[in-house]
């Protein structure tokens, strides 16, 4: 392969790619995010012989996954590996981990994503420490329509050296996810300066209670906010360390979060519901629901929550720490010059909203979807993976793999393959236990 240095960047610092001479005049497909879905897109593009570049803001692939690396996934390895990625890996002698084993996030990165990123078909085209801060069409702002589809994308990136570069691309796949943008503790979903100022007392996400965060929570009075699997996992870990656990929910009753238990299509996920059910019944956890937090105040070294409970005002006092597992939201700030169709409620890709809106559905099953549903008004721009679901909490890893397979098929001219989408999913654990679903893949515990 030869080194091409002038075809992909208009910025002050040229970007180099090793590509066959026959592709030297082509622009790459830019993939934003080096997590499972972004690297799956890279694998599909590599197999198709399509030029690409992966832009990862972190120091290594799977940067966000490593932030919950101590957490074990619901689904075994057989459901967590993209088919194109597996094919490329097996060509160099890689053997997949035990298909029935449940990996942690750290194992997912080290035993799969890092191996995938090291492949010669992919490694030269990954850039770490590269944060996308804006995207536009070349020479056009959002208002300009004439010749818009013929213009390349321009990605403005910070490279960690205090420099801003510009990268041209013929298409963009945004696989940045939502993990870096947690929802606040307040029920209204509004970030306040008061909450931001209490960072030393509030943890967003799933703390590593068994190891690095042990001293922070051991022997403390802790409130856990959230009704999903992240909150359940957090409480189960806390039960071994904290003196007192208060579980704050917005649901009508705690039974809503137990899921299918022994009827769950994924055994590990069902077991999680059963364990938290037993813990609550034992009295080890105090459940306050439905409780809507309106403000958080600091008194001395402890926090007080003020909110509404049972139709009246109620304060929860003398809390040493809060752990907020209230979900996350997508970041659209760097897409202000891209024409998007986003659902106003879920902040998902608009076509997906009727399928995943938790206001309308109690089940995470979703009919197969691909490039057609993900298509945006901005031609050849796609939001995939967890970000495509916006604030909805039911994204499945297998869904993201099928999304990028379909998108890449379309971008490489295989329209028939793009339209043929197939996906088998299990119940999410919050569905009616009478609803039967096929076993496919599952999300991580945090999703």
ROVOFI-303352 format. One line per field, with one value per residue (C-alpha): residue number from 1; residue in one letter; x, y, z. Coordinates in nm, 4 decimals. Layout:
% residues N
n	NUM:...
res	a:...
u	X:...
v	Y:...
w	Z:...
This chain:
% residues 447
n	1:2:3:4:5:6:7:8:9:10:11:12:13:14:15:16:17:18:19:20:21:22:23:24:25:26:27:28:29:30:31:32:33:34:35:36:37:38:39:40:41:42:43:44:45:46:47:48:49:50:51:52:53:54:55:56:57:58:59:60:61:62:63:64:65:66:67:68:69:70:71:72:73:74:75:76:77:78:79:80:81:82:83:84:85:86:87:88:89:90:91:92:93:94:95:96:97:98:99:100:101:102:103:104:105:106:107:108:109:110:111:112:113:114:115:116:117:118:119:120:121:122:123:124:125:126:127:128:129:130:131:132:133:134:135:136:137:138:139:140:141:142:143:144:145:146:147:148:149:150:151:152:153:154:155:156:157:158:159:160:161:162:163:164:165:166:167:168:169:170:171:172:173:174:175:176:177:178:179:180:181:182:183:184:185:186:187:188:189:190:191:192:193:194:195:196:197:198:199:200:201:202:203:204:205:206:207:208:209:210:211:212:213:214:215:216:217:218:219:220:221:222:223:224:225:226:227:228:229:230:231:232:233:234:235:236:237:238:239:240:241:242:243:244:245:246:247:248:249:250:251:252:253:254:255:256:257:258:259:260:261:262:263:264:265:266:267:268:269:270:271:272:273:274:275:276:277:278:279:280:281:282:283:284:285:286:287:288:289:290:291:292:293:294:295:296:297:298:299:300:301:302:303:304:305:306:307:308:309:310:311:312:313:314:315:316:317:318:319:320:321:322:323:324:325:326:327:328:329:330:331:332:333:334:335:336:337:338:339:340:341:342:343:344:345:346:347:348:349:350:351:352:353:354:355:356:357:358:359:360:361:362:363:364:365:366:367:368:369:370:371:372:373:374:375:376:377:378:379:380:381:382:383:384:385:386:387:388:389:390:391:392:393:394:395:396:397:398:399:400:401:402:403:404:405:406:407:408:409:410:411:412:413:414:415:416:417:418:419:420:421:422:423:424:425:426:427:428:429:430:431:432:433:434:435:436:437:438:439:440:441:442:443:444:445:446:447
res	x:x:x:x:x:x:x:x:x:x:x:x:x:x:x:x:x:x:x:x:x:x:x:x:x:x:x:x:x:x:x:x:x:x:x:x:x:x:x:x:x:x:x:x:x:x:x:x:x:x:x:x:x:x:x:x:x:x:x:x:x:x:x:x:x:x:x:x:x:x:x:x:x:x:x:x:x:x:x:x:x:x:x:x:x:x:x:x:x:x:x:x:x:x:x:x:x:x:x:x:x:x:x:x:x:x:x:x:x:x:x:x:x:x:x:x:x:x:x:x:x:x:x:x:x:x:x:x:x:x:x:x:x:x:x:x:x:x:x:x:x:x:x:x:x:x:x:x:x:x:x:x:x:x:x:x:x:x:x:x:x:x:x:x:x:x:x:x:x:x:x:x:x:x:x:x:x:x:x:x:x:x:x:x:x:x:x:x:x:x:x:x:x:x:x:x:x:x:x:x:x:x:x:x:x:x:x:x:x:x:x:x:x:x:x:x:x:x:x:x:x:x:x:x:x:x:x:x:x:x:x:x:x:x:x:x:x:x:x:x:x:x:x:x:x:x:x:x:x:x:x:x:x:x:x:x:x:x:x:x:x:x:x:x:x:x:x:x:x:x:x:x:x:x:x:x:x:x:x:x:x:x:x:x:x:x:x:x:x:x:x:x:x:x:x:x:x:x:x:x:x:x:x:x:x:x:x:x:x:x:x:x:x:x:x:x:x:x:x:x:x:x:x:x:x:x:x:x:x:x:x:x:x:x:x:x:x:x:x:x:x:x:x:x:x:x:x:x:x:x:x:x:x:x:x:x:x:x:x:x:x:x:x:x:x:x:x:x:x:x:x:x:x:x:x:x:x:x:x:x:x:x:x:x:x:x:x:x:x:x:x:x:x:x:x:x:x:x:x:x:x:x:x:x:x:x:x:x:x:x:x:x:x:x:x:x:x:x:x:x:x:x:x:x:x:x:x:x:x:x:x:x:x:x:x:x:x:x:x:x:x:x:x:x:x:x:x
u	0.0000:0.1149:0.0871:-0.1678:-0.1326:-0.3431:-0.6837:-0.8496:-0.7791:-0.8185:-0.6910:-0.3558:-0.2265:-0.2563:-0.3877:-0.2251:-0.3880:-0.2435:-0.4760:-0.4509:-0.3682:-0.7033:-0.8756:-0.6418:-0.8971:-1.1785:-1.2769:-1.3269:-1.6388:-1.5844:-1.6877:-1.7174:-1.6596:-1.4358:-1.6726:-1.8392:-2.0729:-1.8182:-1.5614:-1.8288:-1.8925:-1.5182:-1.5114:-1.7955:-1.6299:-1.2951:-1.4537:-1.6198:-1.2916:-1.4378:-1.2130:-1.2824:-1.1406:-1.2384:-1.2207:-1.2079:-1.1963:-1.0456:-0.6959:-0.7965:-1.0858:-1.3791:-1.3071:-1.6638:-1.6986:-1.3935:-1.5685:-1.7998:-1.5401:-1.6102:-1.9731:-2.0741:-2.2946:-2.6294:-2.5547:-2.2797:-2.0024:-2.1949:-2.4248:-2.1643:-1.9444:-2.0289:-2.0276:-1.7978:-1.5599:-1.5555:-1.4752:-1.1792:-1.0464:-1.0735:-0.8703:-0.5686:-0.6235:-0.8293:-1.0430:-1.3561:-1.3919:-1.6223:-1.9553:-2.1525:-1.9415:-2.0701:-1.7919:-1.7314:-1.6963:-1.3191:-1.3081:-1.5196:-1.2592:-0.9427:-1.0450:-1.2428:-1.2304:-0.8554:-0.7915:-1.0222:-0.8563:-0.5131:-0.6039:-0.4032:-0.7289:-0.8387:-0.5454:-0.3983:-0.7310:-0.8043:-0.7147:-0.7204:-0.7459:-0.9394:-1.2585:-1.5076:-1.6266:-1.8284:-1.9421:-2.0555:-2.0930:-1.7965:-1.8477:-2.2119:-2.3978:-2.7219:-2.9334:-2.7686:-2.9362:-2.7903:-2.5490:-2.5588:-2.5652:-2.2599:-2.0489:-1.8278:-1.8598:-1.5988:-1.5277:-1.3556:-1.1533:-0.9348:-0.6291:-0.5142:-0.2228:-0.4157:-0.4724:-0.7918:-0.7918:-1.0404:-1.1127:-1.3126:-1.5462:-1.7952:-2.0232:-2.0442:-2.1512:-2.2051:-2.1571:-2.0714:-2.3344:-2.4753:-2.2650:-2.0765:-2.3952:-2.5763:-2.9180:-2.9328:-3.0912:-3.3792:-3.7040:-3.7537:-3.4335:-3.2844:-2.9213:-2.8811:-2.5709:-2.6508:-2.6365:-2.3202:-2.1535:-2.2108:-1.9871:-1.7949:-2.1174:-2.2769:-2.1659:-2.3235:-2.3075:-2.2089:-1.9344:-1.6718:-1.7816:-1.5806:-1.2515:-1.1505:-1.4655:-1.4837:-1.3804:-1.6082:-1.9227:-1.8374:-2.0337:-2.2254:-2.5889:-2.6447:-2.9355:-2.9512:-3.1659:-3.3001:-3.5203:-3.3134:-3.0599:-2.7756:-2.9449:-3.0166:-2.6573:-2.5356:-2.7634:-2.6596:-2.2948:-2.3718:-2.5479:-2.2054:-2.0596:-2.3110:-2.4685:-2.7997:-2.9377:-3.2334:-3.3655:-3.5455:-3.7789:-4.0296:-4.2354:-4.5737:-4.4353:-4.1077:-4.2492:-4.2307:-3.8517:-3.8177:-3.8868:-3.9454:-3.7122:-3.7054:-3.9107:-3.6536:-3.5126:-3.1626:-3.0845:-2.8344:-3.0749:-3.3595:-3.1370:-3.0627:-3.4348:-3.4764:-3.1808:-3.3001:-3.6501:-3.5120:-3.2979:-3.5927:-3.8120:-3.5416:-3.5591:-3.1955:-3.3091:-3.5566:-3.7652:-3.9151:-4.1492:-4.2855:-4.0551:-3.9750:-3.6610:-3.7027:-3.3790:-3.0695:-2.9222:-2.6011:-2.6096:-2.2671:-2.1149:-2.4427:-2.7095:-3.0842:-3.3221:-3.6375:-3.9175:-4.2731:-4.3935:-4.7498:-4.8896:-4.6928:-4.3480:-4.0964:-3.7289:-3.4729:-3.1967:-2.8404:-2.7216:-2.3476:-2.3576:-2.5956:-2.5560:-2.7531:-2.8509:-3.1162:-3.0058:-2.8256:-2.8919:-2.7344:-2.5019:-2.6084:-2.3972:-2.1402:-2.4145:-2.5653:-2.4812:-2.6143:-2.9764:-3.1330:-3.4747:-3.4841:-3.7898:-3.8704:-3.9537:-3.7064:-3.4332:-3.3944:-3.3797:-3.7362:-3.8378:-3.7394:-3.9386:-4.2737:-4.0936:-3.8942:-4.0709:-4.1017:-4.4135:-4.5807:-4.3989:-4.3076:-4.0992:-3.7610:-3.8354:-3.8187:-3.8867:-3.5788:-3.4585:-3.1608:-3.0441:-3.3904:-3.5113:-3.1808:-3.1600:-3.1388:-3.2289:-2.8518:-2.7636:-2.5099:-2.5161:-2.6261:-2.6689:-2.6320:-2.5978:-2.7150:-2.7317:-2.9907:-3.2224:-3.1736:-3.2906:-3.4744:-3.3042:-3.3723:-3.0880:-2.9404:-2.5884:-2.7131:-2.9402:-2.6409:-2.4520:-2.7425:-2.7781:-2.4205:-2.4330:-2.7305:-2.5820:-2.2502:-2.4286:-2.6119:-2.2997:-2.1182:-2.3986:-2.5653:-2.9163:-3.0788:-2.8627:-2.9288:-3.3021:-3.2853:-3.2613:-3.2997:-3.2919:-3.3982:-3.4214:-3.5079:-3.7432:-3.5698:-3.6854:-3.9377:-4.1878:-4.4908:-4.3737:-4.6539:-4.5007:-4.2852:-3.9734:-3.6846:-3.3451:-3.0887:-2.8618:-2.8812:-2.7505:-2.4807:-2.5931:-2.5628:-2.7876
v	0.0000:0.3553:0.6544:0.9093:1.2446:1.4971:1.3505:1.3489:1.6710:2.0418:2.1439:2.2846:1.9412:1.6842:1.3388:1.0357:0.7131:0.3959:0.2932:0.1180:0.3559:0.2872:0.4464:0.7414:0.9942:0.8758:1.0294:0.8034:0.7213:0.8869:0.6780:0.8765:0.6558:0.3546:0.1433:-0.1869:-0.0335:0.2019:-0.0765:-0.3060:-0.0411:-0.0335:-0.4127:-0.4071:-0.1264:-0.3078:-0.6259:-0.4249:-0.2552:0.0849:0.3616:0.4742:0.6515:0.5954:0.9007:0.8125:1.0845:0.8536:0.7153:0.3671:0.1893:0.1139:0.4224:0.4519:0.0772:0.0801:0.3309:0.0468:-0.2212:-0.3902:-0.4587:-0.7931:-0.8073:-0.9858:-1.1768:-1.4317:-1.3818:-1.5478:-1.2438:-0.9702:-1.0181:-0.8631:-1.1118:-0.9117:-0.8484:-1.2177:-1.3079:-1.0695:-1.1852:-1.5528:-1.4994:-1.4195:-1.7121:-1.5418:-1.7723:-1.6269:-1.6563:-1.9212:-1.8590:-1.9156:-1.6934:-1.3552:-1.0991:-0.7839:-0.4550:-0.4738:-0.8213:-0.7047:-0.4390:-0.6389:-0.9712:-0.8384:-0.4657:-0.4241:-0.7346:-0.5989:-0.2584:-0.4188:-0.5833:-0.4481:-0.3753:-0.1438:-0.0215:0.2300:0.4073:0.4645:0.7935:0.8131:1.1329:1.2893:1.4654:1.5803:1.9293:2.0137:1.8742:2.0644:2.0277:2.1798:2.5518:2.5393:2.6184:2.4427:2.6953:2.6373:2.3789:2.4267:2.1418:2.0283:1.6563:1.6877:1.8516:1.6438:1.6459:1.8345:1.7180:1.9619:1.7740:1.8521:1.6281:1.6582:1.8853:2.2086:2.1933:2.1854:1.9853:1.9445:1.6030:1.5524:1.2538:1.1255:0.9882:1.0006:0.7329:0.8793:0.5969:0.8166:0.6659:0.8459:0.7205:1.0476:1.2520:1.1290:1.2578:1.4630:1.3535:1.5947:1.4461:1.7337:1.6343:1.9819:2.0349:2.3038:2.4775:2.3498:1.9873:2.0446:2.2000:1.8823:1.6611:1.5302:1.3850:1.2544:0.9675:0.9263:0.5763:0.2466:0.2857:0.0183:-0.0519:-0.3706:-0.2035:0.1548:0.3192:0.0956:0.3556:0.6191:0.4193:0.1727:0.2302:0.5255:0.6273:0.6135:0.7031:0.5313:0.7059:0.5095:0.2175:0.0348:-0.2450:-0.0060:0.0941:-0.2680:-0.3681:-0.0738:-0.1630:-0.5274:-0.4199:-0.1572:-0.4131:-0.5567:-0.2199:0.0499:0.0942:0.2129:0.2086:0.4171:0.3349:0.6264:0.5444:0.7351:0.4258:0.3563:0.0552:-0.1301:-0.4502:-0.2823:-0.3063:-0.6762:-0.7766:-1.1329:-1.2864:-1.6628:-1.6078:-1.3715:-1.4841:-1.4183:-1.6066:-1.3546:-1.0669:-1.2588:-1.3491:-0.9812:-0.9102:-1.1999:-1.0926:-0.7354:-0.8635:-1.0738:-0.7881:-0.5490:-0.8117:-0.8664:-0.5014:-0.4333:-0.1615:0.1170:0.1907:0.5367:0.5476:0.7297:1.0119:1.3137:1.5024:1.8783:2.0045:1.8933:2.0889:2.0456:2.0693:2.0382:1.7197:1.5597:1.6119:1.6542:1.5714:1.7765:1.6364:1.5167:1.1887:1.0646:1.3948:1.6114:1.7548:1.5164:1.5506:1.2690:1.3858:1.3111:1.1363:1.0850:1.0088:0.9959:0.7490:0.8575:0.5841:0.7851:0.7079:0.9262:1.1473:1.2070:1.4960:1.6919:2.0006:1.9145:1.8467:2.1948:2.2402:1.8998:1.8555:1.6013:1.4569:1.3822:1.2854:1.5696:1.3387:1.0496:1.2400:0.9237:0.8989:0.9986:0.6809:0.4710:0.6676:0.4883:0.1563:0.2372:0.5180:0.3953:0.6109:0.3807:0.0508:-0.1517:-0.3892:-0.3388:-0.5558:-0.3634:-0.4750:-0.5119:-0.1804:-0.0541:0.2104:0.3145:0.3978:0.5588:0.7793:1.1515:1.4548:1.5038:1.2456:0.9822:1.0930:0.8281:0.8112:0.4499:0.2494:0.3718:0.7312:0.6322:0.5471:0.8890:0.8828:0.5511:0.2921:-0.0263:-0.0311:-0.3743:-0.4354:-0.6736:-0.3971:-0.1738:-0.4441:-0.4942:-0.1186:-0.0719:-0.3808:-0.2323:0.1180:-0.0054:-0.2233:0.0849:0.3018:0.0372:0.0057:-0.3162:-0.1757:-0.5187:-0.6252:-0.2925:-0.3476:-0.7070:-0.6574:-0.9424:-0.9230:-1.1531:-1.0016:-1.1288:-0.9610:-0.6763:-0.7853:-0.5025:-0.6672:-0.8626:-1.2099:-1.3451:-1.1958:-1.4490:-1.3271:-1.4865:-1.4937:-1.2796:-1.0308:-0.8094:-0.4771:-0.4232:-0.3761:-0.0009:0.0253
w	0.0000:-0.0680:0.1584:0.0372:0.2095:0.0213:-0.0499:0.2886:0.4768:0.4131:0.7561:0.8594:0.9608:0.6787:0.7614:0.6001:0.4912:0.3418:0.0612:-0.2739:-0.5602:-0.7261:-0.4249:-0.3887:-0.5191:-0.2940:0.0371:0.3378:0.5322:0.8702:1.1718:1.4937:1.7957:1.8514:2.0584:1.9629:1.7037:1.5503:1.5105:1.3689:1.1017:1.0336:0.9966:0.7426:0.5457:0.5504:0.4165:0.1405:0.0442:0.1265:0.2539:0.6129:0.9163:1.2812:1.5072:1.8781:2.1440:2.4056:2.4448:2.3281:2.1639:2.3896:2.6003:2.7323:2.7827:3.0079:3.2324:3.3319:3.2721:3.6061:3.5086:3.3581:3.0499:3.0453:2.7289:2.6603:2.4087:2.1272:2.1093:2.1536:1.8477:1.5116:1.2226:0.9933:1.2821:1.3690:1.0084:0.9932:1.3294:1.2496:0.9326:1.1525:1.3884:1.6580:1.8650:2.0176:2.3959:2.5402:2.3685:2.6894:2.9135:3.0282:2.9713:3.1708:2.9899:3.0396:2.8879:2.5939:2.5204:2.5855:2.4328:2.1377:2.0579:2.1031:1.8902:1.6209:1.6266:1.5794:1.2491:0.9537:0.7702:1.0513:1.2643:1.0123:0.9909:1.3616:1.5254:1.9046:2.1108:1.8261:1.9277:1.6653:1.7575:1.4444:1.1106:0.8028:0.4293:0.2475:0.2018:0.3128:0.6306:0.7203:0.5265:0.1881:-0.0355:-0.3854:-0.4724:-0.1103:-0.1871:-0.4097:-0.1398:0.0889:0.4659:0.6637:1.0179:1.2507:1.5115:1.8109:1.8088:2.1694:2.0751:2.0867:1.7122:1.5107:1.1891:0.9086:0.7625:0.4450:0.4174:0.1652:0.4383:0.8173:1.0670:1.4138:1.6668:1.9666:2.1962:2.4998:2.7924:2.8375:2.8838:3.1980:3.2963:3.6166:3.9431:3.9152:3.7887:3.5436:3.3638:3.4083:3.4995:3.7662:3.8923:4.2416:4.1285:3.9253:4.2296:4.4330:4.2200:4.5225:4.6634:4.3407:4.1191:3.7744:3.6324:3.7902:4.0547:4.1060:4.4620:4.4953:4.4072:4.3311:4.4746:4.7818:5.0412:4.8950:4.9710:5.2476:5.5656:5.4249:5.3904:5.0146:4.7867:4.4486:4.1894:3.8940:3.8015:3.5414:3.5443:3.6222:3.9464:4.0343:3.9739:4.1841:4.4757:4.4748:4.5027:4.7651:4.9828:5.0637:5.1686:5.2628:5.6034:5.4609:5.1060:4.9921:4.6471:4.4817:4.1947:3.9838:3.9105:4.0696:4.2551:4.2869:4.1329:3.7922:3.7914:3.8708:3.5111:3.4028:3.6666:3.6003:3.2804:3.1270:2.7935:2.9269:3.2461:3.3854:3.3417:3.5014:3.7940:3.8479:3.8907:4.1301:4.3447:4.3853:4.4620:4.7457:4.8756:4.8904:5.0593:5.3214:5.4270:5.3382:5.0971:5.1696:4.8604:4.8121:4.5123:4.3286:4.4313:4.2139:4.3134:4.2781:4.4316:4.6198:4.9072:5.1023:5.4817:5.6378:5.4972:5.3900:5.1249:5.1520:4.8702:4.8409:4.6310:4.5952:4.7443:4.7976:4.6786:4.9214:4.9862:5.1390:5.2309:5.2444:5.4733:5.5834:5.2692:5.2380:4.8664:4.5711:4.2866:3.9824:3.7372:3.5544:3.2015:2.9511:2.6530:2.3109:2.2294:1.9217:1.9872:1.7198:1.4631:1.4546:1.0842:0.9793:0.8733:1.1081:1.1811:1.5534:1.7567:1.9980:2.2895:2.2777:2.0896:1.8836:1.5060:1.4259:1.2431:1.5455:1.8024:1.7577:1.8068:2.1194:2.3057:2.6677:2.7030:2.4524:2.4984:2.8033:2.5932:2.4347:2.1328:1.8077:1.4536:1.2333:1.0984:0.9052:0.6623:0.5456:0.8970:0.9940:0.6839:0.7591:0.5454:0.5155:0.2524:0.3658:0.7294:0.9811:1.3576:1.4735:1.7911:2.1280:2.0054:1.7451:2.0361:2.1968:2.5573:2.5245:2.7481:2.5510:2.2958:2.2242:2.0985:1.8313:1.7035:1.6461:1.4594:1.2216:1.1784:1.0581:0.8392:0.6560:0.6373:0.5000:0.2448:0.1205:0.1121:-0.0904:-0.3449:-0.2276:-0.1915:-0.1742:0.1204:0.2909:0.2726:0.3959:0.7703:1.0158:1.3918:1.6723:2.0170:2.3651:2.6060:2.7849:3.1280:3.1597:2.9259:3.0271:3.1126:2.8968:2.5823:2.3993:2.2170:2.0347:2.1983:2.0212:2.1961:2.4974:2.6111:2.8633:3.2201:3.1794:2.8788
